[in-house]
Amino acid sequence: MKKKSIWFVWTAALNTPRLTKIAEELDKNKFEVTIVYWDREFSGQGLEDSIKKFGNQFNLISIKTGYAPYGKGIFSLGNRIKYSRGLKKLIKSNINNIDLLYVCDFDSGFPIRNLMKNFKGISYFDIADYIETFKSPIPSFLRKIIKKLYLKIYDAASYIVLPDINRLNNIPKKFHNKVKYINNAPNISLSDIEYLDIDINKDKTNIAYYGGFSEERGIDYLLDLAVEFGDRIDFYFAGWGQLQPKIEQIAGKYDNVHFIGKLTQNQALGLLEKVDLSYIVYDPSFEHNQIASPNKMFEAFMIGRPIIVANNTSIDKIVEQKECGFVVNYDLNEVRNLLKNIESYDIKELADNASKAYAEYSWENSKKVIHEIIK
C-alpha cells in the first residue's frame, strides 16, 4: 500500500516540540512525513540536536533566509518575505505529491493560503501562538491587520487546531465547526524521565521555574524575595535568556537560589519530581500571556505538582476549577503574601488534584484526536 505524504510546515518546527510530537504519533507504515522549517541560522546547538534526532525519522527541508533572530518584529520583514517566497515556491512545486498539509503559525499559513484553499487533500492550520500578540517592535496598526488576515487562513483550512478551549474566543463562530484540540502535554513516559543529581532540602518548600528567562515571567519577584525567605524556601531556576546573568549572580550570593542551566524536557520533568511547586507566573499585560497554554502546566499535572499562576492568563481558570495550585495577581506583594503563608496550605492535596487533572489534559486524549483527523 502506498504511503500517504504529509507535510508539516512551521517556522519553529524543530525548535519546539508541538509538531514533532504529532508527527511521531503517525504510523510510519502509512505516512511519509516531511517537515519544513525556517533555518534562521542562529539557533545553535538546540537546532543541531533536533536535526540529528529527527533527521533519521522524517524528511527535513529548511528554508534559509540569512541571520534572523527572534523578537525583531517589523525589523525582520526582509527575512520574513524571503521565507514566505521560499515556502510558497516549495509547496507549489510539490503540491501534487502532498496528500495532507499541516501548517502551523501565521508566517507559514498566510503565504500559502491560496494553495491550501485549492488543495485537493486535507489541510490543517495549527495555532500554537499568535505572533501579533508577542512583545516585539510590531506597530499596533500592523497587529490589527494581521488579526484580520488570519480569517483567510481559517477559511482555507479543512481543520483549525488549538491547544486548548481558551483560544476558541479568538476564532469566529462560523469556523467553530472546523476546530479540534491537540494540547501541549508531554508525550514522554515516566520511565524516560531524567532525574537530576540535586540535593533537595526536604525541610523547606522548594519552588522551580524553568524555561525562558524573560522579564514578563515574574522571575524578578522570586529573585527580589529570595533573601526574605532564605530559611524557609529554596528557589530553582533552569533555562536560558535575558535574566540569566542576574539569576547566576544572585545564586552565587544566596544559598537558597540555585541556577541549573538549560534542561531537556525529560530533565525538566526530573526537576519537577524533586520540588514542591512549579512557578508559571506570566505578566497578563501582554496579550499573548492572556491566552497562554504553556507546556509547563501539562508537565506539572503529569508529575503531580501544584502550580503558581497569575490572574488573567487563561490557565488561572483551570487552576481554580481543578483546585491544583495558587492564583495571584501579577504583583510583588501578592507573591510575597503567598510565600509567607505557603506552609499553611495542604500542598499534598493540591498535588493530588494536579494528578487528577492530568487525566483530562493528558497526551493520550490528544493522540485520539490526531488519529481521528489525520488518516
Disulfide bonds with the S-S distance in Angstrom:
none
